[in-house]
Amino acid sequence: MHRAFVVLMAAVQLGCGTSTAPSQLSSRYFLSSLDGKPLPVTYAEDGSMLVSSILDFGTLGRPRETTPVQGLVRYVVDIRRPDQFIDHSEVDLNYSIEEGTLRINLCPSLALCLVATELVGPIDPDGGELVLTYYLSGKAGSVYRFVAALPD
């Protein structure tokens, strides 16, 4: 499962809620753990390590509306390969927020993805963290815990 996600990122390189209050997304989040394990964490069968990841919603386009919203989030991933090379990838991904739930489509715009992959989870009312579950064709997988860079 991790391998498919790594391949997607290399190739092109959250829960439901019913709140009607404005979303409280911070502009930037850093990955702190994967499946409860702090970074760096083994990420692929070849021994590659996930060393960092960022979700950057930007500062001007950050959603705070009470209605469903859509936009782009920059997803940054650094993976240390077994030969110690750091593979740095950045990709802009589509996201949507509806009824307090964030959905990040992991298929980049204009890419042809044969399998639906996304990160899904509730928006923390305080904006301090995002706990997103990785879904592959609707099947839940790993849990990614992101913490806000700085409170707004």
Backbone hydrogen bonds, N-H to C=O, Kabsch-Sander energy under -0.5 kcal/mol:
donor,donor_aa,acceptor,acceptor_aa,energy
5,F,1,M,-1.5
6,V,2,H,-2.6
7,V,3,R,-2.9
8,L,4,A,-2.3
9,M,5,F,-2.4
10,A,6,V,-2.5
11,A,7,V,-2.4
12,V,8,L,-1.8
13,Q,9,M,-0.6
17,G,99,E,-1.3
23,S,65,E,-1.1
25,L,63,P,-0.6
29,Y,55,L,-2.6
30,F,147,V,-3.0
31,L,53,S,-2.8
32,S,145,R,-3.4
33,S,145,R,-1.5
34,L,37,K,-2.4
35,D,143,V,-3.4
37,K,34,L,-1.8
39,L,32,S,-1.2
41,V,50,L,-1.6
43,Y,48,S,-3.5
44,A,48,S,-1.1
47,G,44,A,-1.9
49,M,80,R,-2.8
50,L,41,V,-2.9
51,V,49,M,-0.7
51,V,78,D,-2.4
52,S,78,D,-1.4
54,I,76,V,-2.3
55,L,29,Y,-2.4
56,D,54,I,-0.5
56,D,74,R,-2.8
57,F,27,S,-2.8
57,F,55,L,-0.6
58,G,27,S,-0.9
69,V,97,I,-1.9
71,G,95,Y,-1.9
73,V,93,L,-2.7
74,R,56,D,-2.6
75,Y,73,V,-0.5
75,Y,91,V,-3.2
76,V,54,I,-2.5
76,V,74,R,-0.6
77,V,89,S,-2.6
78,D,52,S,-2.7
79,I,87,D,-2.2
80,R,49,M,-3.0
81,R,79,I,-0.7
81,R,85,F,-3.1
84,Q,81,R,-2.6
87,D,79,I,-3.6
87,D,85,F,-0.7
88,H,86,I,-0.8
89,S,77,V,-2.8
89,S,87,D,-0.5
91,V,75,Y,-1.9
93,L,73,V,-3.0
93,L,91,V,-0.5
95,Y,71,G,-2.5
96,S,103,R,-2.1
97,I,69,V,-2.4
98,E,101,T,-1.9
101,T,98,E,-1.6
102,L,121,G,-3.0
103,R,96,S,-2.6
104,I,119,L,-2.9
105,N,94,N,-2.4
105,N,103,R,-0.6
106,L,104,I,-0.6
106,L,117,T,-2.2
109,S,92,D,-0.6
111,A,108,P,-2.0
113,C,111,A,-0.8
114,L,112,L,-0.5
118,E,135,Y,-2.0
119,L,104,I,-2.1
120,V,133,T,-2.2
121,G,14,L,-7.1
121,G,102,L,-1.9
123,I,100,G,-2.4
124,D,122,P,-0.6
124,D,129,E,-0.8
127,G,124,D,-1.7
130,L,146,F,-2.5
131,V,122,P,-0.6
132,L,130,L,-0.7
132,L,144,Y,-2.9
133,T,120,V,-3.1
134,Y,142,S,-3.0
135,Y,118,E,-3.2
136,L,139,K,-2.2
137,S,116,A,-3.6
137,S,135,Y,-0.5
139,K,136,L,-1.9
140,A,138,G,-0.5
141,G,134,Y,-2.4
144,Y,132,L,-3.4
144,Y,142,S,-0.5
145,R,33,S,-2.4
145,R,143,V,-0.5
146,F,130,L,-3.3
146,F,144,Y,-0.6
147,V,30,F,-2.9
148,A,128,G,-2.7
149,A,28,R,-2.9
